[in-house]
Amino acid sequence: MGNGLTIVLDDQHTLKDICGVHDENLMALEEALKARIFTRGNEIILDSDDSRTQSLFSEIMKQIREHQRIGHLPDPELIRTIHRTVEDENRANIDLLRDLHITIPSSPKVFPRNLHQAQFIEAMSTYDICFAIGPAGTGKTYLAVAHALKEILERKKKKLILTRPVVEAGESLGFLPGDLTQKISPYLRPLYDAMDDLLPLQIVNKLEESRIIEIAPLAYMRGRSLKESYIVLDEAQNTTREQMKMFLTRIGEGSKAIITGDVTQIDLPKPGTSGLLHARQVLQHIQDLSFTQFTAADVVRNPLVKQIVNAYENEKKQ
C-alpha cells in the first residue's frame, strides 16, 4: 500500500451509516473510484496514490456527510449520483441534490435518490404544470404524491385530486361491484400505496372523509373547473389526445397539475394516439411548464428492475 488518503470521522456510528448495510455503500464507492477503500476504527482509508482519485474521494466524503447532516442516509444509488456530479464538477447539480427534499408535516423527509428526482422536485416547486416521463420504478408517482400531500397539509392548496385514465381489460367499470369509489379504487392503487407509505392511515382516511382528497377516473373530469387544487394525473400514457387536452384545460386559478407516465407501456389500441406522446411533442416549447425525462438508469426499485427495463429497451432497439 502507498500513502493513500485517510479521513477521520466523528464516530463509528457515522462510519457505519457511510458503509451501509453489508458495506454496500463502500462497494459502490470502490466501484466508482476503481480503488480499494477500507475502514479502521473511525477512519475511512482510500488505497490510492492518484491525486485525482484522492480529490474525488475527499469531495464525495464531504458531500455524503452533508447529506447525513440533514438526515439523508446514503445508499448505493446516492453514492453513485454524488460521484457523477462531483466528477462532472457541476456545482449546481451537487447543490441541487443536497438541498432539495420534500418535507411533509408528521412524516419523514422525502429525499431525491438521483439527479432527475431532484430536478423533478425542483420543477414541482417552480411550475404550475409538470410532466414526468420515464420507466416504472423511477419514483415519478411517489414524488408527485409526496409533493401534493405537502402542499395540502401546509394548506397551500385546498384539494388534492388523484386521477388516471381507465383503460379496461375486457371488463367494463359498470359491471364491477360497488359505488364509483370502490370501482375506480383498484385502478388508483399505486396512488394509495404512495399515500399509505407517506402518511398514517387515519390521516389519509380523514382527508378523504372531509373531501380534501378526491379520487376520480379521468372521464369524470370533463366539465369541471378546478381552482386552488393540486391534481395528479397518473398513467398519462393511456390518455387519448382529446382526454389530455380536456384535462389540461380543467386547471383553474391557483391550481397545480403533475402528469406522470411511461411511454413504453401504452395500453391504448393505437399507441400512437397517446395523449402523453402528443403533449410532449406539442407543448415542449412552452417555457412556463416543465418536462422531466427519467431513464432506465434512474430506476430506484430492486436493482433487478433496472436490468429488466434495460433488457426490454435493448430488445426494442434491435
Buried (B, 14 or more C-beta within 10 A) or exposed (E): EEEBBEBEBEEEEBBBBBBBEEBBBBBBBBEBBEBEBBBEEBEBBBBBEBEEBBEBBEBBBEBBBBBBEEEBEBBBBBBBBBBBBBBEEBEEBBBBBBEBBBEBEEBEEBBBBBBBBBBBBBBBEEBBBBBBBBBBBBBBBBBBBBBBBBBBBEEEBBBBBBBBBBBEEEEEEEEBEEEEEEBBBEBBEBBBEBBEEBBEEEBBEEBBEEEBBBBBBBEBBEEEEBEEBBBBBBBBBBBBBEBBBBBBEBBEEEBBBBBBBBBBEBEBEEBEBBBBBBBBEEBEEEEEBBBBBBBBBBBBEEEEBBEBBBEBEEEEEE
